[in-house]
């Protein structure tokens, strides 16, 4: 019976349009509150100093202390040790760590926080990696994301997308192309910005409304 119910839900608009939305690259309190007011389920904080959306742990901690409850706080990390991830996530009160680089199993075993692996997809085969885990699938770019590059939607045909959080090049103009795929969530940053590191309130509202309502 459970299998039948889940099959019916996956075929229904209710299931398809219950996708979550994460707004990544939060650098200030105003953008955090605007994203939450627009309906974001999660906020992303980039702890990668080479990113134009980098935020210091101290500033992230200050923002997290002022946002309402029931919002996921996701810290993005690139090429750091498990010790550093543990220290920063504990200090800033992150609820998840987004590991945006290839890491060993020993690294993951040493983490004290729930985490998401990131697949930087170069080919259709890549979207199947970690298929039994919730994971982020992003378009491969040398700079570790945030450049507006999209994953080819054709790669997700006949793929179980229920544990995929799709990232890369999403915006209010192309989001409708993704609504027929039952992704767990959509993750975006540059697609809802006025400039790098500063969000656009209207773009966030339009994007999240499109996802939640299933239409622009």
Secondary structure, 3 states (H helix, E strand, C coil): CHHHHHHHHHHCHHHHCCCEEEECCCCCHHHHHHHHHHCCCEEEEECCCCCCCECCHHHHHHHHCCCCCCCEEEEEECCCCHHHHHHHHHHHCCCEEEECCCCCHHHHHCCCCCEEEEEEECCHHHHHCCCCCCEEEEECCCCCCCCCCCCCHHHHCCCCCCCEEEECCCCCCCHHHHCCCCCCEEEECHHHEEECCEECHHHHHHHHHHHHHCCC
